[in-house]
Amino acid sequence: MNNAAIHKIRGITKTFNPLRALVLYKQTRLEATHDPTVIPQLLKPCDSLPFLHYVKSLHAETIKAGSDTNVFIGTAIVNAYCKCGVVWDARKLFDVMPERNVVTWNAMIGGYFGNGDTESASLAFEEMPGKSRVSWRQMVAGFARNGDTVRARRLFDEVPNEFKDVVMWSVMVDGYVKNGEMEDAREVFELMPERNCFAWSSMVCGYCKKGSIAEAEDVFRRVPVRNLEIWNSMIGGYVQNGFGEKALEAFGEMRGEGFEPDEFTVVSVLSACAQLGDLDAGKEIHRMIECKGIGVNQFILSGLVDMYAKCGDLVHAKMVFDSCNDRNVVCWNAMISGFAVNGKCKEVLEYLCKMEESNIRPDTVTFTSVLSACAHGGLVSEALEVISKMEAFGIEMNIWHYGCMVDLLGRAGRLKEAYELIKRMHLKPNENILGAMIGACWIHSDMKMAEQTIKMIGTDSSTCAHSQDVILSNIYAGSEKWEKAEMIRANMIDKGSEKIPGCSSIIVSNSVS
């Protein structure tokens, strides 16, 4: 490899574009080198199966050059093999390496964990000489990441005191959080000698993910020094749980404390505006993005499209969408969903075709929006064509897709087809699907089909089952089959179901009566 090429590749990798360096290497077909800094840099982008042939090619060239014995090059190849999912090849190289350092061992152990082989990772760790702080940290995180928090905690308790720093404590807390074990996370969190921002943020995120907003707020209020990440966690948590107003209030407080929003903040607050249908606030966020020069990526663009569409401003939604030259599936989904929620069925189908023409592969979210639009527009034949497209793309129908189809067929009076679809489902029909079917039977006064559907429900005494009993009773009553209607009402009383009395209120002189 000539020096000019080496310097060029180094220069490219320093600009954090290792993929371009790999392309340059392939184009020039340079000979392998003994320089231990070049091959590791070229291997950086090789983190998935499609790059495996590059890894094997680079490995072969290091063998021909005799540089495969270099510990830095060997470690980089072991790491690349692991990232490509061929752990066995990584282990074969690992076993013949004449020299291995702690980074080599960590790469091998990380490879096992990354591919779900916790037992091999554990055995390698036991064999490893001179375990470092990073090694212990990787083991605790690896077990937790693979869902084994019991072994992670056992190992955490064995960590030498000199290695049990704030990062190690945070890894254990985050391990519990990622597995939804918030009581255990809280226990370790409260025992921490000192806490960093990551631990605080992890706890806030964990409670928000569980829907425990009060607990998240409690932790958030205790943070001694907040940073932008913690604010983003709280604001994002509010949005995630449907508290749009609180999200916007927290955003105002954050800015009042002198923090400037980043792309994560912007995406969250745009979602809050979409939840609330607050177009004025959404436009203000849009102006702020432009004024502050916040980098507009595809997530922000999708957020803007979603916000404008859900606020009913399809003109601006389309303007933002059209301004994006490099649209991903999220951007397309935002626009298609926007048309769907505004009842623009024709545009939904039109943009699905445009999406396919742009060589963007629709996903389950895309088809949920499209089928929902078809259901609300009564477009049965179009919906059946969409199902065919799903099959062509190899996308399996989920419970939401089935729900849309049952609702659509039921509304169209094609009750037998809807019922047969429910019977063919590879998933257990949920209460929404069965409720939609019974509701369609009521609309079309089909008692026989309603009775067949009721048999699928069983003896569930939930609120939804109560509603279905009410509908079935009404069907009988509407057909003047009073005896059967009364029988169902009596059965509802026996099961403890009572009609909830309605009430209303009016405001007189600023007081409720």
Order of alpha helices (4+ residues) and beta strands (2+ residues): alpha-alpha-alpha-alpha-alpha-alpha-alpha-alpha-alpha-alpha-alpha-alpha-alpha-alpha-alpha-alpha-alpha-alpha-alpha-alpha-alpha-alpha-alpha-alpha-alpha-alpha-alpha-alpha-alpha-alpha-beta-beta
